[in-house]
Amino acid sequence: MTAGQEYLDALVALGLTPAFLGWGWDRAEKQWFLVLVTSIVDAGGPLALNRLLFRAYNAKATPKQISPFLVRVFSPEVIPGGVQSQFWILRQKDLTVSTIPSEIGPGTALQTIADVKNFRYTFMGLELEMVNSYQTLPGALKKARAGYHERQREWQRFRRQVEALAA
């Protein structure tokens, strides 16, 4: 988990803010994979993004404990309901389910139903859990829904940062 947090910090330092990052268990391969959901994969393409992740790894810009072979990259566009659905819940910490009273007035408080300790979701054969996911930056969902030009800017920023380190 520590290496994954370091990986997230390294990506953000390089200019890539993921919409989601967390560990998923692949039952078929019986192995953990780091699941990275980012909209810049739509701007640069999956092959180019994976090449940049390898270059960042070789330049020691990302933790050596996480081989790029263990990183699975997805676009928010392929996720049913978008990143705002299950992936939004997975990346939350200290999530509480509340009810809204029928009468809302001054001093009316929400009634807490339950504190969510864990949430599980299976996506493309990977079993994901809230406890194995990382809290991403507040602007991550906004970036996941960003338009073409913003995704291109983030892609170019990440590419330039990685290429400068690799040079």
Backbone bond lengths (Angstrom), bond angles and torsions (degrees), N, CA, C in turn:
res aa  C-N    CA-C-N  psi(-1)  N-CA   C-N-CA  omega(-1)  CA-C   N-CA-C  phi
1 M - - - 1.453 - - 1.530 110.24 -
2 T 1.313 116.80 -35.92 1.466 120.14 179.88 1.524 110.55 -65.06
3 A 1.329 116.36 -43.89 1.469 119.84 179.63 1.523 110.74 -62.98
4 G 1.333 117.69 -37.12 1.464 121.19 177.48 1.518 111.68 -64.28
5 Q 1.333 117.36 -40.16 1.473 120.57 176.84 1.526 109.82 -65.16
6 E 1.329 116.83 -39.86 1.469 120.56 176.71 1.525 110.37 -64.04
7 Y 1.331 117.00 -37.04 1.462 121.69 177.85 1.532 110.03 -64.25
8 L 1.328 116.18 -44.73 1.465 120.75 177.11 1.522 110.64 -59.98
9 D 1.323 117.25 -46.65 1.467 121.30 179.38 1.529 111.25 -61.05
10 A 1.336 116.39 -39.26 1.468 120.62 179.13 1.525 110.89 -66.40
11 L 1.331 117.08 -42.37 1.467 119.93 178.60 1.525 110.97 -61.67
12 V 1.325 116.55 -44.61 1.467 120.43 -179.86 1.530 109.88 -63.20
13 A 1.330 116.63 -41.12 1.473 120.01 178.34 1.530 111.37 -63.03
14 L 1.333 116.57 -29.42 1.462 121.08 178.94 1.528 112.67 -85.64
15 G 1.332 116.87 -3.64 1.456 119.97 176.53 1.519 115.13 101.15
16 L 1.336 118.16 9.22 1.454 120.92 179.00 1.533 108.28 -111.59
17 T 1.321 116.48 115.21 1.456 121.38 177.39 1.521 108.16 -105.39
18 P 1.339 117.63 104.06 1.463 119.35 -177.63 1.520 112.20 -69.29
19 A 1.317 115.30 148.61 1.463 120.25 172.86 1.522 109.11 -75.53
20 F 1.346 116.64 -26.21 1.456 121.62 177.66 1.518 108.62 -156.24
21 L 1.340 115.59 142.93 1.457 122.07 172.08 1.520 107.40 -145.95
22 G 1.319 116.45 126.41 1.456 120.71 179.35 1.518 110.89 -169.58
23 W 1.329 114.62 163.82 1.453 121.08 -179.80 1.517 110.02 -87.25
24 G 1.331 115.96 135.26 1.456 121.76 177.00 1.520 110.16 -125.89
25 W 1.326 115.96 138.76 1.459 121.81 179.08 1.519 109.01 -91.88
26 D 1.319 116.18 123.11 1.457 122.12 176.71 1.521 107.63 -94.07
27 R 1.340 116.16 109.63 1.470 120.34 -177.37 1.523 111.74 -64.61
28 A 1.318 117.00 -37.29 1.468 120.24 -177.68 1.529 111.35 -65.96
29 E 1.329 116.69 -42.93 1.469 120.40 -178.24 1.520 112.63 -93.11
30 K 1.337 116.29 -8.47 1.467 122.07 -178.72 1.524 110.95 52.08
31 Q 1.340 114.40 54.57 1.458 120.73 -175.63 1.524 109.77 -153.32
32 W 1.328 115.34 151.50 1.459 121.76 175.64 1.523 109.40 -86.22
33 F 1.337 116.03 139.62 1.462 122.25 174.42 1.519 108.62 -129.21
34 L 1.316 116.16 146.18 1.453 121.26 175.61 1.523 107.59 -88.25
35 V 1.325 116.55 119.38 1.463 122.38 -176.77 1.529 108.52 -95.11
36 L 1.319 115.92 120.73 1.458 123.22 -179.41 1.527 108.50 -116.10
37 V 1.320 116.33 118.60 1.460 121.52 177.01 1.522 106.87 -110.99
38 T 1.338 115.77 119.24 1.464 120.85 -179.14 1.522 110.14 -148.77
39 S 1.324 115.52 142.68 1.456 119.75 -179.68 1.527 112.37 -77.88
40 I 1.342 118.69 -14.31 1.463 118.05 -179.07 1.528 111.86 -71.74
41 V 1.328 117.52 -14.30 1.455 119.24 174.65 1.526 109.45 -62.96
42 D 1.337 117.55 -28.32 1.461 121.14 177.09 1.523 111.50 -73.55
43 A 1.325 116.94 -25.43 1.461 120.38 -178.68 1.527 111.90 -83.11
44 G 1.325 116.74 -44.65 1.458 119.65 -175.09 1.511 114.91 -102.76
45 G 1.326 116.31 -19.00 1.460 120.73 -178.38 1.519 111.35 96.33
46 P 1.325 117.04 150.73 1.466 120.73 -176.46 1.529 113.86 -65.68
47 L 1.312 118.04 -38.82 1.459 120.42 -179.63 1.526 110.43 -65.58
48 A 1.321 117.54 -46.81 1.465 121.00 179.96 1.527 111.00 -63.58
49 L 1.341 117.18 -39.18 1.468 119.54 178.81 1.526 110.32 -65.69
50 N 1.320 117.73 -42.75 1.465 119.72 177.99 1.526 111.44 -63.77
51 R 1.309 117.91 -37.59 1.475 120.42 175.94 1.532 110.61 -61.52
52 L 1.333 116.58 -41.62 1.466 119.61 178.36 1.530 111.34 -66.54
53 L 1.322 117.32 -37.97 1.471 119.83 177.38 1.531 110.46 -63.85
54 F 1.336 117.66 -37.54 1.463 120.69 175.70 1.525 110.95 -66.95
55 R 1.320 117.07 -40.57 1.470 119.94 179.41 1.525 110.74 -65.26
56 A 1.333 116.77 -40.10 1.469 120.41 177.36 1.525 110.34 -63.66
57 Y 1.317 116.76 -39.76 1.466 122.08 178.59 1.524 110.13 -64.19
58 N 1.326 116.91 -47.09 1.469 120.96 -179.49 1.522 112.07 -66.60
59 A 1.335 117.29 -28.38 1.470 121.42 177.88 1.524 111.75 -85.19
60 K 1.343 116.08 4.86 1.468 122.91 179.83 1.531 112.86 63.13
61 A 1.332 116.33 28.50 1.463 121.28 177.61 1.523 111.31 -86.92
62 T 1.330 116.88 -16.60 1.464 122.19 175.51 1.525 107.69 -121.60
63 P 1.338 117.77 156.77 1.473 120.41 -176.13 1.530 112.55 -60.27
64 K 1.318 115.86 138.05 1.468 121.87 179.63 1.525 112.01 -66.98
65 Q 1.343 118.11 -21.11 1.468 120.66 -178.87 1.533 111.36 -68.81
66 I 1.340 117.46 -19.43 1.462 120.81 -177.19 1.525 109.34 -113.36
67 S 1.314 114.75 99.85 1.457 120.61 177.39 1.529 108.93 -69.67
68 P 1.323 118.51 142.61 1.470 120.43 175.46 1.522 112.95 -59.71
69 F 1.336 116.99 -19.59 1.463 119.79 175.58 1.525 111.64 -67.20
70 L 1.336 117.27 -19.47 1.463 122.22 -179.30 1.525 113.01 -93.30
71 V 1.325 117.50 -1.21 1.468 121.49 -177.19 1.528 109.19 -99.06
72 R 1.319 116.02 124.04 1.463 122.38 175.96 1.516 107.60 -106.22
73 V 1.333 116.20 122.06 1.464 122.15 -174.96 1.526 109.46 -104.09
74 F 1.338 115.60 132.55 1.457 121.82 178.32 1.521 110.11 -133.88
75 S 1.314 114.73 151.14 1.456 122.01 173.14 1.521 108.60 -89.19
76 P 1.331 118.95 145.19 1.465 119.68 174.04 1.522 111.73 -62.76
77 E 1.326 117.14 -18.96 1.462 121.62 -178.73 1.526 112.91 -68.49
78 V 1.343 118.38 -23.44 1.468 120.44 -177.69 1.523 112.69 -92.59
79 I 1.323 117.15 -0.66 1.462 121.15 -176.21 1.524 109.26 -92.12
80 P 1.333 117.62 122.53 1.466 120.13 178.80 1.530 110.55 -59.11
81 G 1.309 117.06 126.52 1.462 120.72 -178.77 1.514 112.78 81.20
82 G 1.321 117.79 -4.21 1.460 121.03 178.68 1.512 112.34 78.54
83 V 1.319 115.26 176.32 1.462 121.87 -179.16 1.520 110.55 -67.39
84 Q 1.311 117.07 -19.61 1.451 120.33 -178.04 1.521 112.04 -69.27
85 S 1.306 119.21 -15.94 1.458 121.87 -175.11 1.526 110.99 -88.15
86 Q 1.316 117.96 -113.54 1.455 122.09 -175.12 1.525 112.25 -62.16
87 F 1.322 117.67 -38.12 1.454 119.66 -178.60 1.529 111.05 -67.56
88 W 1.321 117.60 -30.94 1.462 120.60 176.26 1.529 109.33 -64.59
89 I 1.317 116.59 -43.16 1.470 120.76 179.47 1.527 110.15 -65.96
90 L 1.333 117.44 -42.95 1.465 121.30 -178.16 1.522 112.16 -58.64
91 R 1.312 117.72 -36.16 1.468 120.00 -174.79 1.530 113.68 -88.01
92 Q 1.316 117.20 3.17 1.462 120.92 179.42 1.521 110.92 -84.33
93 K 1.301 115.87 150.10 1.454 122.14 172.29 1.521 106.55 -124.02
94 D 1.317 116.46 143.01 1.472 122.08 -179.06 1.525 111.21 58.04
95 L 1.314 117.05 49.30 1.459 122.51 -179.74 1.522 109.73 -82.46
96 T 1.321 116.58 134.65 1.458 122.82 179.21 1.517 108.96 -125.97
97 V 1.317 116.23 135.08 1.458 121.75 175.91 1.525 106.52 -95.36
98 S 1.332 116.52 127.23 1.458 121.74 -176.63 1.522 110.55 -127.05
99 T 1.321 115.10 163.57 1.463 120.51 172.38 1.511 108.38 -114.84
100 I 1.304 115.60 152.86 1.460 121.18 177.80 1.524 107.28 -102.31
101 P 1.326 117.53 124.69 1.469 119.68 179.00 1.523 111.16 -61.94
102 S 1.340 116.23 150.29 1.464 119.90 -179.16 1.528 110.87 -66.27
103 E 1.299 117.18 -30.82 1.473 122.05 177.70 1.517 108.50 -108.30
104 I 1.316 117.01 115.48 1.459 120.27 178.50 1.521 108.30 -109.83
105 G 1.296 114.56 120.80 1.454 120.66 178.24 1.511 109.95 -139.62
106 P 1.328 117.30 -176.50 1.466 119.79 178.86 1.524 110.72 -58.91
107 G 1.300 116.42 130.55 1.457 121.49 178.36 1.506 114.88 82.70
108 T 1.333 118.68 1.28 1.465 121.56 179.14 1.521 108.45 -73.72
109 A 1.312 115.59 128.69 1.468 120.70 -179.32 1.523 109.50 -107.49
110 L 1.337 114.67 153.59 1.453 119.93 174.21 1.521 109.15 -72.13
111 Q 1.291 116.56 145.26 1.449 121.46 178.05 1.522 108.17 -94.59
112 T 1.337 116.77 122.10 1.453 121.18 179.39 1.514 110.20 -77.92
113 I 1.329 115.55 127.46 1.464 120.62 177.51 1.527 109.63 -91.94
114 A 1.342 116.13 -48.85 1.468 119.47 -176.79 1.515 110.96 -160.30
115 D 1.308 115.11 148.71 1.454 121.52 169.64 1.519 107.04 -92.76
116 V 1.314 116.67 129.64 1.459 121.33 -178.59 1.523 108.07 -87.61
117 K 1.309 116.55 116.68 1.471 122.02 -179.56 1.527 111.77 -90.94
118 N 1.330 116.48 -31.56 1.454 120.03 179.68 1.525 108.74 -156.99
119 F 1.318 115.21 154.28 1.459 122.67 178.94 1.521 106.25 -143.33
120 R 1.317 117.13 135.85 1.464 121.57 -179.37 1.520 110.25 -117.49
121 Y 1.341 114.23 144.92 1.458 120.57 179.95 1.524 107.65 -151.70
122 T 1.323 117.13 131.70 1.461 121.65 176.47 1.521 108.37 -102.14
123 F 1.324 115.61 125.70 1.459 122.15 -177.58 1.525 108.34 -134.01
124 M 1.325 116.09 118.40 1.465 123.23 177.25 1.527 111.89 49.84
125 G 1.324 115.76 44.71 1.458 121.06 176.78 1.516 114.99 82.38
126 L 1.317 117.74 -1.16 1.463 121.66 179.23 1.523 109.27 -104.84
127 E 1.323 116.42 125.48 1.459 121.52 178.02 1.528 108.53 -88.90
128 L 1.316 115.21 114.32 1.463 121.69 -177.94 1.519 110.10 -107.67
129 E 1.330 116.24 146.90 1.454 121.56 176.82 1.525 109.24 -135.83
130 M 1.314 114.90 149.52 1.456 121.63 178.49 1.533 111.00 -57.39
131 V 1.341 117.03 -40.16 1.466 120.40 -176.25 1.528 112.51 -68.97
132 N 1.336 117.71 -15.65 1.464 121.92 178.66 1.524 112.20 -107.62
133 S 1.325 116.84 18.69 1.463 122.32 -178.44 1.516 109.69 -115.93
134 Y 1.312 115.11 162.30 1.463 121.23 -176.71 1.513 110.47 -111.06
135 Q 1.307 114.74 144.56 1.460 121.20 175.50 1.522 106.39 -74.85
136 T 1.323 116.46 116.56 1.458 119.56 179.01 1.526 109.39 -92.61
137 L 1.295 115.97 170.94 1.461 121.13 -175.70 1.521 111.71 -65.48
138 P 1.346 117.21 151.24 1.465 120.46 -177.66 1.529 114.42 -55.51
139 G 1.313 118.77 -33.40 1.462 121.15 -178.36 1.514 114.51 -81.29
140 A 1.341 117.83 1.83 1.465 121.19 -174.64 1.524 112.62 -63.81
141 L 1.325 117.62 -41.10 1.465 119.21 -179.94 1.518 111.16 -68.55
142 K 1.320 116.58 -36.91 1.465 119.77 177.51 1.526 109.77 -62.29
143 K 1.336 116.83 -41.42 1.460 120.19 178.49 1.523 111.40 -66.88
144 A 1.330 116.84 -33.93 1.465 119.99 178.81 1.519 111.09 -64.73
145 R 1.328 116.95 -28.94 1.467 120.94 179.62 1.528 111.69 -97.31
146 A 1.326 117.06 5.58 1.462 121.21 -176.08 1.527 111.05 -62.48
147 G 1.305 114.01 156.21 1.457 120.15 178.81 1.517 112.00 -77.88
148 Y 1.302 113.90 179.72 1.458 122.21 -176.21 1.528 112.69 -54.60
149 H 1.316 117.66 -48.60 1.463 121.25 -175.11 1.526 111.92 -66.36
150 E 1.314 118.03 -39.40 1.461 120.58 178.46 1.527 110.82 -67.10
151 R 1.337 117.14 -40.80 1.469 119.85 176.94 1.528 110.73 -62.64
152 Q 1.320 116.45 -39.58 1.477 120.34 178.05 1.527 111.11 -63.76
153 R 1.345 116.93 -42.48 1.471 120.44 178.73 1.529 110.88 -61.87
154 E 1.339 116.60 -44.76 1.461 119.58 179.66 1.529 111.06 -65.58
155 W 1.333 116.39 -40.14 1.458 120.54 176.80 1.519 110.85 -59.62
156 Q 1.337 117.18 -49.14 1.475 121.39 -178.91 1.531 111.38 -62.42
157 R 1.334 116.66 -40.13 1.465 121.25 178.86 1.531 110.08 -62.15
158 F 1.327 116.93 -47.26 1.464 121.00 179.56 1.537 110.65 -63.61
159 R 1.326 116.74 -45.77 1.457 121.16 179.93 1.526 111.41 -59.32
160 R 1.332 117.26 -46.43 1.469 121.11 179.91 1.538 111.53 -61.98
161 Q 1.319 116.63 -42.53 1.468 120.66 -179.31 1.531 110.86 -62.61
162 V 1.324 116.64 -46.30 1.461 120.92 -178.07 1.527 109.99 -67.02
163 E 1.333 117.37 -44.42 1.465 120.06 -179.21 1.511 111.68 -65.19
164 A 1.328 117.96 -34.21 1.468 120.77 177.30 1.542 110.49 -66.25
165 L 1.314 117.02 -38.87 1.469 120.38 177.98 1.520 111.34 -69.82
166 A 1.329 116.32 -37.90 1.454 120.68 -176.75 1.523 112.44 -75.44
167 A 1.316 117.16 -17.98 1.482 120.28 -176.91 1.510 112.88 -74.03
